Amino acid sequence: MDLRFHAGGRDGQEVLPPLVSVNALMEFLPMDVILQPGDGLLLTVTQTGEDYVPSPLATGGVTIDWAQSTLTLPTIDRPCETLFQVPMIEYGGETTRQC
């Protein structure tokens, strides 16, 4: 996330004063993902993206106050027929991809 767009929208804030807290609003697009018992999710926060030129803000430090942060993920139990299954993978049976 480019912190110039911490408040959302299409017009980023060009200047962020140093040492000022920013409440960054993020939205994640939903995905049909099956996590088997023992699997996990990894949330990576970096200062630069991998797909564009880094912003000038990437030169400073970024800290996260985990005590004030909340990540809530819903658990939805759906039947296999309602999930998107890519055509190039075999599901069920003898394969390792179980729905």
Secondary structure by P-SEA (a helix, b strand, c coil): ccccccccccccccccccccccbbbbbbbbcccccccccbbbbbbbcccccccccccccbbbbbccccbbbbbbbbbbccccbbbbccccccccccccc
